[in-house]
Amino acid sequence: MINKDNRISLSELIVMKEIWKELRCTAAVIVENISLRSVWHFRTIKALLRNLVNKKMVGFTVDEHDSRVYFLKDSQITEAEAPAE
């Protein structure tokens, strides 16, 4: 369940939808997928990822290539609870 302090923006929702599709993915994959239909700069997308991590909506691990692999945290917002775009 999402509380008032953890509300996400529509831009953050777009990033979360990419993670829902992939389940676990690097920032490079997220940037590549979003760039197919948006003109956002990669730094914008990485800032949105950082915001989601700070809000504890998304977590990450570091893989053997020293890349962050992002995933949705358990018991956070579900795709069904997400606000409409």
C-alpha positions in Angstrom: 0.0 0.0 0.0 1.3 3.5 -0.8 1.2 6.2 1.8 1.1 10.0 1.4 4.9 10.4 1.8 5.6 7.8 -0.9 3.4 9.0 -3.7 5.0 8.6 -7.0 4.9 10.9 -10.0 3.6 9.9 -13.4 7.2 9.9 -14.6 8.3 7.6 -11.8 5.3 5.4 -12.8 6.7 5.0 -16.3 10.0 3.8 -14.9 8.2 1.4 -12.5 6.2 -0.1 -15.4 9.5 -1.0 -17.1 10.6 -2.8 -14.0 7.2 -4.6 -13.7 7.8 -5.8 -17.3 11.3 -7.1 -16.7 11.1 -7.9 -12.9 14.9 -7.4 -12.5 16.8 -5.1 -14.9 19.7 -2.7 -15.1 19.4 1.0 -15.6 20.7 0.5 -19.1 17.8 -1.8 -20.0 15.3 0.7 -18.4 16.9 3.6 -20.3 16.9 1.7 -23.6 13.2 0.7 -23.3 12.0 4.1 -22.3 14.1 5.8 -25.0 12.2 3.9 -27.6 9.1 6.0 -26.9 10.4 9.1 -25.1 13.0 11.8 -25.5 14.1 11.7 -21.9 17.8 12.0 -21.2 19.4 9.0 -19.5 20.2 11.2 -16.5 16.5 12.0 -16.1 15.7 8.3 -16.0 18.5 7.6 -13.6 17.3 10.4 -11.3 13.8 8.9 -11.4 15.3 5.5 -10.4 17.1 7.2 -7.5 13.9 8.8 -6.4 12.1 5.5 -6.4 15.0 3.9 -4.4 14.8 6.8 -1.8 11.0 6.2 -1.5 11.8 2.5 -0.9 9.6 1.5 -3.9 12.5 0.0 -5.7 15.6 -1.7 -4.5 18.8 -2.9 -6.2 21.6 -5.3 -6.0 25.0 -5.1 -7.6 25.9 -7.8 -10.1 29.3 -9.3 -11.1 29.8 -6.6 -13.7 29.3 -3.9 -11.0 26.0 -2.9 -12.5 22.9 -2.1 -10.3 20.1 -4.5 -11.0 16.8 -2.9 -10.0 13.7 -4.7 -8.7 10.4 -3.7 -7.1 10.3 -4.1 -3.3 7.9 -6.5 -1.8 4.7 -5.1 -0.2 4.9 -1.9 -2.1 2.6 -0.6 -4.8 1.3 -3.2 -7.2 0.6 -2.5 -10.9 -3.1 -2.7 -10.1 -2.8 0.1 -7.4 -0.7 2.3 -9.7 -2.4 5.6 -10.7 -3.6 5.9 -14.3 -1.3 7.8 -16.6 
